[in-house]
Amino acid sequence: MADTLMPVQVCFATPAEQRLVSLEVAVGTTIAEAVQIAMPEIDLDQHRVGIFSKLKTPQTVLREHDRVELYRPLLADPMESRRKRAKSG
């Protein structure tokens, strides 16, 4: 049975806290399933997901030692923010 489990991590950061949850999941577990186990309050319809900074779909099957990352929606367009800074500076 130990051969069918693998370690993964799920992480999520807000301005107030950073959460990193280590899990042992079954081989074949998807990103969505791991997030549901680690952080059931997270709505994946509201967040993009990735593995080691590369965007993935929630249906992506995890591999051993993957780090699932949940990305919050942007509050400001980075291009527009740069334009404003360039004008004022």
Backbone as CSV, one residue per row, in Angstrom:
resi,resn,N_x,N_y,N_z,CA_x,CA_y,CA_z,C_x,C_y,C_z
1,MET,0.825,-1.197,0.000,0.000,0.000,0.000,0.866,1.256,0.000
2,ALA,2.009,1.237,0.698,2.858,2.417,0.753,3.337,2.828,-0.634
3,ASP,3.441,1.881,-1.560,3.885,2.198,-2.912,2.848,3.002,-3.682
4,THR,1.595,3.005,-3.245,0.551,3.701,-3.984,0.356,5.136,-3.497
5,LEU,1.069,5.538,-2.457,0.975,6.906,-1.950,2.225,7.694,-2.332
6,MET,2.041,9.000,-2.530,3.179,9.852,-2.871,3.034,11.192,-2.159
7,PRO,4.158,11.815,-1.808,4.100,13.116,-1.137,3.902,14.251,-2.150
8,VAL,3.032,15.191,-1.800,2.832,16.423,-2.562,2.581,17.546,-1.560
9,GLN,2.625,18.777,-2.041,2.314,19.931,-1.204,1.299,20.805,-1.919
10,VAL,0.458,21.468,-1.126,-0.496,22.445,-1.645,-0.214,23.751,-0.911
11,CYS,-0.011,24.839,-1.668,0.281,26.107,-1.009,-0.613,27.218,-1.549
12,PHE,-0.886,28.170,-0.649,-1.742,29.298,-0.968,-1.326,30.456,-0.077
13,ALA,-1.191,31.634,-0.664,-0.783,32.810,0.114,-1.780,33.936,-0.086
14,THR,-2.090,34.609,1.004,-2.878,35.835,0.976,-2.009,36.905,1.624
15,PRO,-2.421,38.166,1.566,-1.618,39.179,2.264,-1.496,38.898,3.770
16,ALA,-2.452,38.189,4.323,-2.459,37.949,5.768,-1.753,36.661,6.187
17,GLU,-1.701,35.654,5.318,-1.120,34.373,5.729,-0.592,33.589,4.538
18,GLN,0.331,32.693,4.836,0.807,31.726,3.856,0.541,30.342,4.413
19,ARG,-0.054,29.506,3.572,-0.353,28.143,4.009,0.357,27.151,3.102
20,LEU,0.992,26.175,3.708,1.650,25.092,2.991,1.258,23.798,3.676
21,VAL,0.558,22.956,2.934,0.066,21.698,3.496,0.753,20.546,2.770
22,SER,1.423,19.696,3.527,2.044,18.496,2.966,1.068,17.343,3.084
23,LEU,0.953,16.587,2.000,-0.002,15.473,1.947,0.658,14.224,1.403
24,GLU,0.079,13.094,1.716,0.379,11.832,1.048,-0.900,11.479,0.299
25,VAL,-0.824,11.452,-1.026,-2.009,11.179,-1.841,-1.772,9.955,-2.699
26,ALA,-2.861,9.389,-3.168,-2.775,8.213,-4.032,-2.231,8.600,-5.397
27,VAL,-1.500,7.680,-5.999,-1.044,7.877,-7.364,-2.287,8.063,-8.233
28,GLY,-2.273,9.062,-9.117,-3.429,9.354,-9.959,-4.292,10.495,-9.442
29,THR,-3.940,11.055,-8.290,-4.692,12.178,-7.725,-4.495,13.419,-8.589
30,THR,-5.572,14.180,-8.792,-5.497,15.410,-9.580,-5.258,16.614,-8.668
31,ILE,-4.932,17.737,-9.300,-4.773,18.982,-8.548,-6.053,19.292,-7.778
32,ALA,-7.199,19.197,-8.442,-8.480,19.514,-7.795,-8.711,18.635,-6.569
33,GLU,-8.392,17.370,-6.674,-8.594,16.458,-5.543,-7.657,16.807,-4.383
34,ALA,-6.414,17.130,-4.683,-5.459,17.482,-3.628,-5.880,18.779,-2.926
35,VAL,-6.336,19.754,-3.702,-6.797,21.012,-3.094,-8.014,20.750,-2.215
36,GLN,-8.929,19.911,-2.669,-10.122,19.582,-1.881,-9.744,18.934,-0.550
37,ILE,-8.720,18.098,-0.560,-8.262,17.450,0.675,-7.577,18.465,1.597
38,ALA,-6.666,19.266,1.039,-5.836,20.158,1.847,-6.561,21.420,2.294
39,MET,-7.377,21.975,1.392,-8.027,23.259,1.669,-9.443,23.248,1.094
40,PRO,-10.351,22.519,1.732,-11.696,22.345,1.165,-12.476,23.648,1.009
41,GLU,-12.071,24.707,1.698,-12.785,25.988,1.587,-12.435,26.743,0.300
42,ILE,-11.406,26.319,-0.414,-10.961,26.999,-1.637,-11.874,26.624,-2.800
43,ASP,-12.366,27.641,-3.506,-13.195,27.446,-4.699,-12.294,27.567,-5.924
44,LEU,-12.043,26.449,-6.602,-11.136,26.475,-7.742,-11.690,27.253,-8.931
45,ASP,-12.964,27.598,-8.914,-13.511,28.457,-9.966,-13.003,29.894,-9.807
46,GLN,-12.498,30.229,-8.630,-12.026,31.585,-8.338,-10.506,31.729,-8.419
47,HIS,-9.792,30.624,-8.612,-8.332,30.651,-8.584,-7.746,29.857,-9.747
48,ARG,-6.633,30.369,-10.263,-5.857,29.593,-11.211,-4.913,28.715,-10.408
49,VAL,-4.451,27.632,-11.008,-3.570,26.703,-10.304,-2.344,26.404,-11.156
50,GLY,-1.300,25.968,-10.472,-0.088,25.586,-11.171,0.729,24.632,-10.340
51,ILE,1.786,24.133,-10.969,2.759,23.286,-10.291,4.117,23.922,-10.527
52,PHE,4.795,24.275,-9.453,6.106,24.928,-9.537,6.083,26.092,-10.533
53,SER,5.127,26.994,-10.373,5.002,28.244,-11.150,4.595,28.061,-12.608
54,LYS,4.164,26.888,-12.992,3.677,26.663,-14.355,2.181,26.401,-14.296
55,LEU,1.411,27.203,-15.028,-0.045,27.050,-15.005,-0.464,25.662,-15.458
56,LYS,-1.443,25.114,-14.758,-1.999,23.792,-15.067,-3.508,23.867,-14.919
57,THR,-4.191,22.823,-15.352,-5.636,22.737,-15.148,-5.894,21.950,-13.872
58,PRO,-7.069,22.136,-13.270,-7.382,21.360,-12.062,-7.418,19.846,-12.309
59,GLN,-7.561,19.435,-13.548,-7.618,18.006,-13.871,-6.229,17.379,-14.064
60,THR,-5.178,18.174,-13.943,-3.818,17.663,-14.102,-3.527,16.631,-13.020
61,VAL,-2.974,15.489,-13.437,-2.608,14.430,-12.492,-1.256,14.776,-11.878
62,LEU,-1.190,14.655,-10.575,0.026,14.999,-9.834,1.083,13.912,-9.937
63,ARG,2.331,14.357,-9.784,3.457,13.437,-9.696,4.096,13.596,-8.318
64,GLU,4.893,12.641,-7.960,5.552,12.654,-6.658,6.333,13.953,-6.454
65,HIS,6.174,14.563,-5.281,6.858,15.783,-4.843,6.403,17.055,-5.557
66,ASP,5.274,17.013,-6.285,4.751,18.241,-6.896,4.318,19.217,-5.808
67,ARG,4.454,20.509,-6.109,3.943,21.559,-5.227,2.835,22.286,-5.988
68,VAL,1.604,22.080,-5.537,0.447,22.736,-6.140,0.373,24.149,-5.593
69,GLU,0.234,25.121,-6.499,0.147,26.522,-6.088,-1.188,27.093,-6.541
70,LEU,-1.841,27.797,-5.644,-3.098,28.472,-5.960,-2.793,29.944,-6.139
71,TYR,-3.231,30.503,-7.262,-2.940,31.893,-7.583,-4.188,32.736,-7.399
72,ARG,-4.054,33.824,-6.629,-5.174,34.744,-6.414,-5.368,35.612,-7.644
73,PRO,-6.588,36.091,-7.865,-6.812,37.031,-8.978,-6.028,38.323,-8.740
74,LEU,-5.550,38.928,-9.824,-4.827,40.192,-9.714,-5.770,41.312,-9.328
75,LEU,-5.324,42.187,-8.455,-6.119,43.346,-8.059,-5.913,44.517,-9.009
76,ALA,-4.757,44.549,-9.671,-4.452,45.636,-10.608,-3.728,45.044,-11.814
77,ASP,-3.954,45.615,-12.977,-3.271,45.192,-14.188,-1.810,45.642,-14.106
78,PRO,-0.845,44.721,-14.171,0.559,45.098,-14.035,1.021,46.114,-15.084
79,MET,0.532,46.006,-16.298,0.922,46.951,-17.349,0.427,48.362,-17.022
80,GLU,-0.803,48.453,-16.555,-1.358,49.766,-16.200,-0.618,50.358,-15.006
81,SER,-0.274,49.538,-14.041,0.484,50.013,-12.877,1.838,50.571,-13.297
82,ARG,2.514,49.897,-14.229,3.801,50.379,-14.719,3.656,51.717,-15.443
83,ARG,2.604,51.835,-16.250,2.373,53.094,-16.952,2.174,54.248,-15.981
84,LYS,1.392,54.032,-14.939,1.165,55.069,-13.938,2.451,55.467,-13.230
85,ARG,3.273,54.476,-12.888,4.554,54.777,-12.228,5.476,55.554,-13.157
86,ALA,5.498,55.195,-14.431,6.373,55.876,-15.394,5.947,57.336,-15.583
87,LYS,4.630,57.576,-15.586,4.141,58.945,-15.748,4.479,59.805,-14.539
88,SER,4.378,59.235,-13.354,4.597,60.030,-12.146,6.075,60.164,-11.795
89,GLY,6.908,59.329,-12.349,8.315,59.366,-11.963,9.152,59.849,-13.036
